[in-house]
Amino acid sequence: MTHTNGSPQERIRRDAERMARARRRTPFSPLTGLGVFGVVGWSVAIPTVGGALLGAWLDRVAPQRFSWTLALILGGLVVGAILAWDWIARESRRTVREEREAAETECGND
């Protein structure tokens, strides 16, 4: 692609900035996918296990006609799902914003 405007120094500076942005951008790898899977899994597992433990304790301390353990396991699953959903949405918004900024910067520099 040829540039009709700008000095050679300006073109070199733009190319160097583009290469620096590409180096800073972390490439996707299978390990990244496993990391995301781990974060989402732990955000669901911890509230669920916490609900089970609290429910088992409440079943001994304050018995009711219903099972505290089952109720709080379900509550933990709901809380964990909400946390996971929020984390995924936040990461998605961040990724879209970074891609948009990179595209705007490239369009502005060409």
Residue, then its C-alpha position, 0 to 999 in steps of 0.5 A: m500500500t502506498h501513501t501519497n501524503g506524509s514524509p518518509q519519517e512520518r510513514i516510518r513512525r506510523d509503521a513503528e506504532r502499528m508494530a508496537r500495538a501488535r506486539r502489545r496485543t496478546p495473541f489467543s492461545p489454547l492456554t488463554g481459553l483454559g484460563v477463561f474456562g478456569v475463571v468462569g468455573w471458579s466463579v460458579a464453584i466457589p459460591t455453590v460450595g459456599g452455599a452447600l457448606l453454609g446450608a449444611w451448618l444451617d440444617r444442624v443449627a436451625p432445622q426447617r421443613f425444607s433443606w437449607t443445603l439444597a436451597l443454598i446450593l441453588g442460590g450459590l449456582v445462581v450467584g455464580a452464574i451471575l458472576a460468570w455472566d458479568w465477567i464474560a460481558r466485561e471481558s467482551r466489552r473490553t475486547v471490543r473497545e480495544e479492537r475499536e480503538a486499534a481500528e480507529t487509530e489505524c484509520g487515523n494514521d493511514 
